């Protein structure tokens, strides 16, 4: 059989320290997963985790040592950064218990859940879906995936973002409301996870707007840094 249009390219993320890549199937994201960020968004307390998605081709791959160039998106005047730890699923499953969840993680990366906050805010107000705020092209910059066999599984570790050299976000993975294992437990009751799935685990406090020309440098302890310039 032949296709009637060009085959969409597969999104592939380099695996650190190797020539192999991680093919992306789905991109799940966790909302409001650090207490201080939930507060800055007007919420308090521990609510059950909730999820949204980005399309796989919204993932913008930034190779090791490179500075990715993210086009400033259309139809927004309030583009926000959200620095996040990303877990990459290596083994699928459904109804995965938290105690088993780490066995399903191939590795970890630094990601940015870039957000058109004005469009997301309007969607929230109107009770509409979040796609236009969250799932636009280039909205998910990501660095190389580091094998969990080398980094260990993330239950703690510093996470931060600076913009033009000034600190904007800073926290610790231990402050996740729902940690990686618990997130997988919940998510796998809603969807059957598959190899190639990414989970953006949520952002700490300090989200704010960026402009064309700004340089974003995100760091997660043990994963190096993710550099993105808005163009
Ligand atoms: Mn986020």
Boltz pocket constraint, residues with backbone or C-beta under 6 A from the ligand:
constraints:
  - pocket:
      binder: B
      contacts: [[A, 29], [A, 30], [A, 31], [A, 82], [A, 84], [A, 113], [A, 200], [A, 202], [A, 203]]
      max_distance: 6.0
